[in-house]
Amino acid sequence: MKTITRRSFLQSSLATAATVSFTARSWSQVAGANSQIRAGVVGFRGRGGDHIGGLLKLASQNVKIAALCDVDSRVLQGGIKRLSDHGPVQSYTDMRRLFDNKDIDVISIATPNHWHALAAIWAIQAGKDVYLEKPVSHNVWEGRQIVVAARKYNRIVQTGTQSRSSNAIKEAVEWVRAGNLGKILVARGLCYKPRQSIGKTDGPHKVPDNIDYDLWCGPAPLDPPRRNNPQFGPIHYDWHWFWAYGCGDLGNQGIHEMDRARWFLGEMELSPRVFSVGGRLGYEDDAETPNTQIVYHDYAKAPLIFEVRGLPKSKEAQKEWGKNMDTFLGGRVAAVIQCEGGYALNPSYDSVIVYDKDGKELKRWSDRADRHYENFIHACRTRKHTDLNADILEGHLSSALCHTGNVSYRLGSKRSPGEIRERLQGNSAALETFGRMEAHLRANGVDLDKDKLTFGEFLAMDPKAERFTNSREADALLTRLYRRPYVVPEKV
């Protein structure tokens, strides 16, 4: 792999990045309780639709969706039609023109992952507050740049990890941290979510005429699409499974559970050591990211272990994808906090159940978890990022834990199960987790002696500098080469 330093390419792109500038609207430092907040939504074919719905519910709090932006003209037209009964709404294809609009106060962003950081930074520089979907970044470095920009321009930036607005989970976190179950032994995130093959294609595919592909690619290379799902076509959704745009299920669904596991641990830095093992197994398709993965973050307090499984319980269960997924201690897409005196199961965005060592229920919490947009607007009015339930720093750290796990995986090599167990000797939690992964894959008919797993590099990190200390190749993957003029600036 060719080593790319941040300095070598950022120096050549700073001049271009500096040309992107916006005129910020100078609205009051503290928006009054009755003043209108005008929102623009960027990207809404998927999660952005929820952004629209969440903001519409705040109309009684004088919040209005005033603009929509999407590079797909069909999606844009559909969004405008959806809002036809809510007053005039401006439409944009290029988010830069939306950010130029001095009458827009806040921006919500639900583009593909590779656009998140640059879109957020441009919006922040334009004087907008931002609601940013998870993961907040496509790599570690650009996530930190959003935090720097938010603080520099005094902008409110909320991460779309809505569990942070659950009072139930907040109370459970405090209860566990208080030692009511004894010492935390392992904080675990689970993403056992069905992911079928996206199929094999016979080469690059034509971009539909309704999509501005240059804008869609943005910071990523302008390469023709190498996917063509019958449901989503050559552009939408399946970008999640390609490194140029997405982060696999670890950064797609898994970011939620990664965030909740870190929340229970109370860690506010990246892990000092990380490794990953996994593969894309059980079928052959065009995608690149693993459908089966373990990420081990070696925190001093307790390890944070993440598990991704896209295959069902067994080969027989593949007849009904989605109905027969594995579980661990009752969790499927969940966080599980294993302690000396039992464990806390966080099976959803708004509930936690605590069990003793014998599996007897001790306590449970549950509440509504749909107040995340409301919390964002509240902080926009108070101008205090400390009022946010999921400030951008929290989003950056949890997103970066996904990225560092993927960096280890991408630098790995094929190993047999025996070789992997040998490398994990002395780490009982890792061995137990790997043993269950191995059994799961064999139940799905995967011959691990033939279709070997990828064992990632053991990576050491300086958590304060957010740089790896033992691998230049890994350091290069903390950032990326950006395509001009879509460059995340080194100086925000």
N, C-alpha and C positions, 0 to 999 in steps of 0.2 A: 504494500500500500504506500502510495506517495504521501510523504509527510507534509502537511500544510500548516504553517503557523498562522495564528490570527494576524500578527503584524504584517506578514507577507502579502496578504490579500486585502486587508482593511486599509492599508496605506494607499493602495491603488484605487480604492472605491470611496474614500472619504469625500473627495471633491464632488463626486456625483451625488452622494447622500446629502451633502450640504446644500445642494440645489433644491431639495424638496423642502419647501417652507410653506407655512400657512399663517393666515392672519387670525389670531384668536379673538373670540368674542369676549369683551370685558364685562362680564356680568358680575353681580355683587359677590363678594367673598363669602357672605352668608346669605343664601337664598331664603327669603321669607317663607313662612309656613303656608302662605296663600299664593305665592308667586308660581307661575306656570313653569314646569320643566318640560322642555321639548326634546324628544328623543329621536335618534336615527338608528335603524337596525341594519347591520351589514351582514349579509349571508343568512338566508332563512329557509333553505330547502329542508334542512333537518332540524337541529336544535334551535335554530333561530326562530322557528315557528313557535316554540315554547316561550322565547323571549317576547315575541309579539303578544302572545296570550297573557303573559305575566304583567307586561306593562299596561295592557288594556284594562286589567283589573284594578289598576291604580288611577283610573280616570277621576275618581272621587277625591283623590289627593292632588288634583290638578297636574297630572302627568299626561302628556299627549304624544303619540307617535306622529311625528311631523315629516319623516322621510324614511324611505327604504332604498337599499342598495344591494344589487346582486348582479353578477356577471352573466347569469342565464336570463335572457329576456323573457322566457316563458314563466320562470319562477317569479321574476319581478312583476310581470303583469298579473299573475295570480295573487301576489301579495297586495298590490294596489286594489284589486277587486275585493279582497277580503276586508279591506279597511274603508271601503266606499261609504259606509254608513257612519264613519267616525270623523268626518271633515276632510278637507283637502290634505293630500299627502304628496310630497315631492318624490320623484324617482330618480335614481342614479345608477349608472353602470360602473363608474370609476369612483372608488371611495374617496379619492383625493378631492374631488369636486364637492362631495358631501361635507368633508372636513372644512372646506373653505366657507361653508355656509355659517355666517355669524349668528344666525338665529337658532342654531342647534346647540343644546346644552350638554347632552349626554349621548354616548354612542354605545350600543350593544353589539358585540362581535361574535359571530358563530360561523366563521369561514372554516375551511379546512385548516388543519394544524399548522401547516407551513406558513400561513399568513398571520397567525395570531399575534406574534410579537411585533412585527413591523406595523400592522394595522393599529395596534394599541399605542405604540410609540408615536406614530403620526397623529393619532387622535389626541393624545396627551399634549404633544407639542402645539396642537391647534387650540388648546385650552379647553378640551372636552373632558368630562368625567367618563369612565369606561366600565362597562360590565363585560367581562371577557370570559369566553367559554374555556373549559378545561380540554386538554392541558393548556396552560397559558403560553406555552412555547413549543418549539420544535427541537430545541437543543438547550443545554444548560446555560451557555453564555448569554443568549438573547433573552432568556427569562430574567436573569439578573439585570439586564439593561432596562427592562420594563420597570423593575423596582426603582432603579436609579432615576428614570424619567418621572415616575409618579411622585417621588419625593422632591425632585428638583422643581417641578412645575406645580407642586401642591395640588395634585389631582387625586380624586377619589377613584380607586380601581378595585372593583370587586371581582373575585374569581367565581366561576360558575360551579363550585362544589357546594351544592345546596344543603348537604347534610350539616354544614357548619351553622345553619340557621335552625337546627332542630334543638329545642330545649331538652328533649329527652336524652339525646346523645350527649349534650353538654353536661347534664347532671350525672349521667353514667360515667363519663370520663373523669369527672371530679371524684366520684365515689370510688372508682378503681384506683385512681392516683393516690387517694387517701390511705390506701393499704388495706381496704376491706376484704380483699381476696389474697392478701399477702403480696409478695414480690412478683412482678411481671416476669415470666420466663421467656415467652415468645409473643410478639405482636405479629399477627398473620393477616394478610389480605388474600381474598379468594376471588377469582374471576372464572368460574366454571360456566361458561356461556357458549351455547351452540354456534359453531362457525363452520358451515359447510364449504366445500370447494368453490372457488370462484371460476373454475374452469380453465381450460387451455385455449389460447388464441393462436391464430396463424400469422401474427405479425402486428405491426402498428395499425391503429384504426383511425378513421376519419373523425374529426371533431364536429359535432353537430353545429349547424349554422347559427343556432340560437345562443351559443356560448362564446364569449370573448376569451379565447384560450390564452392569449398573452397575459391578460389580467388574472385569469384563473391560476396560471402557473406562478406569476409574481416572482418571489425570491427563488423559486426552484428552477431547474433547467427547463428550457422550452422544448421538451422531448415529446414526440407523439405518444398518445396513450397506448399502453400495452395490456389492456383489459377490455372486456365487453360483456358485462353481466347482462343476462336477458332482462332482469328487473331494473337495473340501474343504468345500463348503457356503458359507454366507454369512459365516462368522466366521474359521475357521482358515486359516492359512498365507498366503493372499493379502493379508493385512494388510501384508506386507512392501512392497507396491507402492503404499502410500498414505502421504502425508507425516504424517498425524496419528499414525501408529503405527510405521511402518518407515522405512528409510533407503535403499531400493532395494538392488540387488545390491552396490553399493559398500560398504554397511554390513552386508550379510548374509553373503555369501561373501567379498567383497573385503577385509573387515577383517583376515582372516588374512594375505593377501598384502601388504596395506598395512603390517601390523605387521612382517613379515619384511623388507620393503624398508627400513623405517626402522631396523630392527635392524642391518642391514648398514651403513647410513650412520652409525649411532651418534648420531643426533640425539635430544636430550632436551627439545626445545621444539617448539611448532607452527611451521610455516613462516612466514616474514615476508611472503610474497606467494603468492597462489593464484588460479587461474582454472579454469573448467571449460567444456567444450563437449559437447553431445550431444543426445539426443532419444529419444522413444519412437516408433520407426519400423518399417515393414515390416508393420504391421497396426494396426487400430484396436480398442481395448478400453477398459475402465473405469479401468485403472490410471493412476497419476500419475507414478511415478518413471521415469527413463530406462532403456531397455534397451540403449542405446549411449551411452558416455560416456568422455571423457578428463578427468582431473584433473591439473593441473600445479602441484606444490608447488616453489616457487623457493628451495630451500635454498642457502646460500653454497657449501657443499662440492660439491654436485652436485644436480641436480633429481631429485625423486621424481615419476615420472609413472605414473599409474594408468589402466588401460584396461578398460572393461566392454564386452563384446559378448554379447548374448543371442540374436542370429541366427546361423545356421550359415554355412558357407563361401559358399553361393550360394543362389539361388532354387531351383535344381534339388535342392540338398542338403536343402531343407526337407521333402522326401518322407520323410526318416529323421532327424527331429530328434534331436540328441544324439550321433549317430554321425559327423557331418561338421563339426566345429567348426574354426575357424582355430587356428593355432599361431604363435608368434613365437619364433625361436631354440630351438625344441623345447618351449616351454612353452605350456600352455593355461590352467590354473588354477595360477599359479606366480609366483615372483619371479625376475627376471632382472637381474643386476647387471653392467652393461656397463662394462668397464675399459679402460685403455690397452693392456693386453697380452692381452686376451681377455674372457671373461665367465663368470660363475657362474650356473648354472641350478639353481633350487630348485623342482623340479616337484611336490613333495609335502610333507606335514607332517613328514617325517623323512629327507630325503635332499638332497644337493647334488652336482652334477657341474660340474667346471671345464673349460673349453675354451680353447685359445689362439685367436689371431685367425683362424687358418685352419680352425677347427672341430675340431681334433684334441683328443681328451680328454687332460687332464693329470692329473686326480685326482678321486676321488669319496669321499663319506662317506655312510653309511647306518646307521640303527639303529632300534630300536623307539621309538615316541612315545606310549606309553600310560601314562606315569608321572606325568601331570599331577595327578591326584587324590591320588596318593601324596605328591607334593611338597607339596600343600596341607595334608594331614593332618600331615606332618612339621613344617611351619611352625606349625600350630596348637599342636603340643606344645612347640616351642622358644620360642614367642611372639616370633619375630623375623621381621618382614616382609621383611627382607633375605634370608631363606632361600627366599623364593618365587621361582620362575622367571618368573612373570608377575604381579608386584605390580600393584595397582590403578593406580598412576601410569603404568606402561607401557600398561595397557589404556585409560586415559583419553586419553593422547596419540595413540595409534593410532586410537581411535574418533573423536577430535576432528578428525583429518586427513580422515576421511570426511565429517564434518559440514560442515567449512568448504568442501570441494569442492562439496557439495550446496547450500550457501548461495549460492555464486557462480552455480551453475546456475539456481537458483530466481529469481534476480534478473536473469537474462539476457533477451535478445531474439532474435528470429528473424533469421538472417543467411544469405546465399548462400555457397557455398563460396569464391567469389572474395573476398567481403568478409572471410571468416574468414582466408584466407591473407594478405590485406593486413594484418590486425591482428597476425598472427604473424610478420611480417617481422623478420629478424634473429635469430630463435630457431630454429636448425636442428633441435634435438631435437623441439620442438613441431610444426614443419612436417612433419617426417618421420612423426611419430605421427599427425597429422591426415591426411596423405596416405594412409596405410594404412587409416584409418577410412573415409575417403571411398570408396576402392576397394572396401572390404568392403560398404558400404551399396549402392553401385551394382551389385555382384554379386548382391545380394539384390533387385534390381529397384526400389530406392528412387530416385525422381527428386528430387535434392536442390535443384534449382532451384524445385521446386513444394513439396515437403514439407521445408521448410528446417530446418536444425539450430538449436538454441538456443546462442548464444554468451554465456557468463556474464560477470559483472562481474569486472574486475581488482580484487582486494581486497588491501589492505595491512593487516598485523596487527602489533600489539605483542605478541611472543610471551610476554613475561613477564606482562603483564596479561591476555593472552588476550582482547583486544578489538580489533576492527577500527578502523583510524585514518582511513579515508576514506569510510565509509558508515554512516549511522545505520540505514538499512533493513537492512543486513547485521548490524549489532549487535543489532537486534531479534530476528533469527533465531538468535542464539546461545543464546536461551532460548525459553520459550513461555508462554502463558497456561495456568495449571493450574486444573483443575476441583476445587472444594472438595468434600470435605475432602482430596483427593488432591494435596497441594501439597508440592513439594520445598522445604524450608525454607531461607531465606537464612542463618540461623544454625543450624548443626547441633549 
